[in-house]
Amino acid sequence: MGFFKAGDSISGQEGRAYATINGRVEEMFYAKNIEATAEKNKAEFKALGKRGVQSKAIGWTGKGSMTIYYSTPVFRQMMLKYIKTGVDSYFDMQVVNEDPTSTIGRQTVILKNVNLDSVIMAKIDVDSEFLEEEIGFTFDDVDMPDSFGNPILR
C-alpha cells in the first residue's frame, strides 16, 4: 500500500507569477503570497413538501489577495491612472507552482481580467524590517493549462 510522500508536497517558495499588463509581461518577483478563490453564487429554492431549503448555483465570483514587498510602483500607477482619469486597468495574472522535488509536476493557473480593489499609495513603518502591502483583487475568468498529476506512490 502506497502513501503520500513528503517530497511530493509543494513548497510554497517553488512558484512564480507573471502579470500581463497592456501586453507587457512582468515577472512578479516581489510577491510573497498570492491566493485566488472561485466562489459559487447560490440562490435558495423552496419547494412544497420539502422542509429544507435547496440551493442552486447561479454564477460565480473570483476574488483574491496578494502580499507583496513594497517595492514596485506598477499597482500604484494603475490606481493613480484610475484616480486621475477614471480609466480602470485590467490585466491577466499567471501563477505557476512547480516544485522540482515533487513527482506531481506543474500547475499553471491564469486569472483573467484581474482588477485591483485597493492599493497602498504611500507607506512608512519604523517598526517594520521590510515594507509589505496587501492588495485585494477580483477576476472574472480563469484557465488552467497545466494541472498537477498523481504522485508516484512507492
SENU-832878 format. One record per residue (C-alpha): y, x, z. Coordinates in nm, 4 decimals. Example, Ala and Ser with C-alpha at 12.3 -4.5 7.8 and 13.67 -1.06 7.14 Angstrom:
// SENU-832878
(atom (-0.4500,1.2300,0.7800))
(atom (-0.1060,1.3670,0.7140))
***
This chain:
// SENU-832878
(atom (0.0000,0.0000,0.0000))
(atom (0.3368,0.1416,-0.1040))
(atom (0.6650,0.1147,0.0779))
(atom (1.0327,0.1686,0.0019))
(atom (1.1209,0.5356,0.0418))
(atom (1.4469,0.6512,0.1999))
(atom (1.5133,0.8657,-0.1068))
(atom (1.5307,0.5506,-0.3202))
(atom (1.8198,0.4061,-0.1225))
(atom (2.1522,0.4525,-0.2981))
(atom (2.4018,0.6925,-0.1452))
(atom (2.7469,0.5399,-0.1233))
(atom (2.9007,0.8667,-0.2413))
(atom (2.6927,0.8792,-0.5607))
(atom (2.9093,0.6488,-0.7650))
(atom (3.2104,0.6418,-0.9884))
(atom (3.4618,0.3876,-1.1035))
(atom (3.6929,0.3542,-1.4000))
(atom (3.9862,0.1253,-1.4736))
(atom (4.0712,0.0415,-1.8337))
(atom (4.4428,-0.0380,-1.8289))
(atom (4.6199,-0.1123,-2.1576))
(atom (4.3392,0.0607,-2.3487))
(atom (4.3633,0.3779,-2.1362))
(atom (4.0622,0.4697,-1.9191))
(atom (4.1500,0.6077,-1.5779))
(atom (3.8857,0.7572,-1.3518))
(atom (3.9360,0.6110,-1.0060))
(atom (3.8612,0.9352,-0.8180))
(atom (4.0972,0.8183,-0.5413))
(atom (3.8753,0.5211,-0.4451))
(atom (3.6995,0.5281,-0.1079))
(atom (3.5186,0.1982,-0.1488))
(atom (3.5067,-0.0948,-0.3863))
(atom (3.3394,-0.4275,-0.3259))
(atom (3.3374,-0.7263,-0.5609))
(atom (3.1795,-1.0637,-0.4897))
(atom (3.0988,-1.3592,-0.7129))
(atom (3.1026,-1.6801,-0.5102))
(atom (2.9889,-2.0193,-0.6321))
(atom (3.2333,-2.3092,-0.6059))
(atom (3.0391,-2.6149,-0.4946))
(atom (3.1105,-2.9861,-0.4743))
(atom (2.9475,-3.2167,-0.2232))
(atom (2.7360,-3.5015,-0.3574))
(atom (2.6291,-3.8058,-0.1560))
(atom (2.3584,-4.0478,-0.2674))
(atom (2.2306,-4.3787,-0.1342))
(atom (1.9054,-4.3396,0.0541))
(atom (1.9686,-3.9759,0.1443))
(atom (2.1423,-3.8939,0.4701))
(atom (2.2030,-3.5311,0.3855))
(atom (2.4825,-3.4129,0.1656))
(atom (2.3752,-3.2341,-0.1514))
(atom (2.5678,-2.9599,-0.3260))
(atom (2.6226,-2.8823,-0.6899))
(atom (2.7697,-2.5632,-0.8307))
(atom (3.0796,-2.6419,-1.0381))
(atom (3.2031,-2.2914,-1.1131))
(atom (3.2567,-1.9552,-0.9513))
(atom (3.5281,-1.7259,-0.8196))
(atom (3.5370,-1.3474,-0.8436))
(atom (3.7091,-1.1655,-0.5577))
(atom (3.7102,-0.8080,-0.4452))
(atom (3.8750,-0.5374,-0.2453))
(atom (3.9074,-0.1631,-0.2628))
(atom (4.0273,0.1004,-0.0258))
(atom (4.1936,0.3905,-0.1995))
(atom (4.3704,0.7026,-0.0886))
(atom (4.7459,0.6518,-0.1106))
(atom (4.7749,0.8993,-0.3943))
(atom (4.8243,0.7111,-0.7213))
(atom (5.1265,0.5174,-0.8462))
(atom (4.9213,0.3171,-1.1017))
(atom (4.8859,-0.0024,-0.8986))
(atom (5.2420,0.0148,-0.7587))
(atom (5.3701,0.0456,-1.1154))
(atom (5.1692,-0.2623,-1.2176))
(atom (5.3130,-0.4612,-0.9270))
(atom (5.6653,-0.3342,-0.9964))
(atom (5.6324,-0.4487,-1.3587))
(atom (5.5445,-0.7978,-1.2350))
(atom (5.8287,-0.7987,-0.9795))
(atom (6.0912,-0.6888,-1.2309))
(atom (5.9765,-0.8700,-1.5473))
(atom (5.7354,-1.1454,-1.4435))
(atom (5.4738,-0.9942,-1.6769))
(atom (5.1426,-0.9662,-1.4937))
(atom (4.8807,-0.6989,-1.5591))
(atom (4.5075,-0.7457,-1.6077))
(atom (4.2509,-0.4703,-1.6518))
(atom (3.8777,-0.4065,-1.6513))
(atom (3.7017,-0.2065,-1.3810))
(atom (3.3660,-0.0366,-1.4332))
(atom (3.1637,0.0577,-1.1236))
(atom (2.8599,0.2838,-1.1637))
(atom (2.6005,0.3519,-0.8927))
(atom (2.3740,0.6424,-0.9851))
(atom (2.2001,0.8454,-0.7167))
(atom (2.0006,1.1302,-0.8748))
(atom (1.7538,1.1368,-0.5828))
(atom (1.6530,0.7728,-0.6329))
(atom (1.3860,0.6516,-0.8735))
(atom (1.5585,0.3159,-0.9317))
(atom (1.8064,0.4515,-1.1858))
(atom (2.1625,0.3459,-1.2561))
(atom (2.3526,0.0214,-1.2191))
(atom (2.6762,-0.0419,-1.4085))
(atom (2.8935,-0.3456,-1.3411))
(atom (3.2081,-0.4239,-1.5401))
(atom (3.4605,-0.6547,-1.3765))
(atom (3.6775,-0.8214,-1.6407))
(atom (4.0393,-0.9311,-1.6156))
(atom (4.0981,-0.7787,-1.2731))
(atom (4.4265,-0.8979,-1.1253))
(atom (4.5762,-0.7438,-0.8108))
(atom (4.6612,-0.9654,-0.5122))
(atom (4.8789,-0.7270,-0.3154))
(atom (4.9834,-0.3633,-0.3267))
(atom (5.1453,-0.1437,-0.0631))
(atom (5.4739,-0.0352,-0.2182))
(atom (5.5644,0.2280,0.0440))
(atom (5.3829,0.3732,0.3432))
(atom (5.4318,0.6263,0.6213))
(atom (5.1993,0.6682,0.9206))
(atom (5.2414,0.9604,1.1611))
(atom (4.9061,0.8846,1.3282))
(atom (4.7043,0.8942,1.0074))
(atom (4.5277,1.2064,0.8836))
(atom (4.5083,1.0585,0.5322))
(atom (4.7108,0.7691,0.3980))
(atom (4.4984,0.4862,0.2586))
(atom (4.5672,0.1419,0.1199))
(atom (4.3597,-0.1736,0.0935))
(atom (4.4012,-0.3676,-0.2316))
(atom (4.2642,-0.7165,-0.2869))
(atom (4.1929,-0.8455,-0.6348))
(atom (4.0354,-1.1221,-0.8380))
(atom (3.8349,-1.1108,-1.1612))
(atom (3.7166,-1.3834,-1.3963))
(atom (3.4205,-1.2354,-1.5821))
(atom (3.1532,-0.9746,-1.5231))
(atom (2.8962,-0.7814,-1.7261))
(atom (2.6034,-0.5668,-1.6101))
(atom (2.4924,-0.3398,-1.8965))
(atom (2.2664,-0.1333,-1.6644))
(atom (2.0717,-0.2636,-1.3656))
(atom (1.8548,-0.0916,-1.1073))
(atom (1.4833,-0.0762,-1.1805))
(atom (1.1940,-0.0973,-0.9385))
(atom (1.1277,0.2045,-0.7170))
(atom (0.8228,0.4190,-0.7773))
(atom (0.6018,0.3449,-0.4796))
(atom (0.3883,0.6344,-0.3598))
***
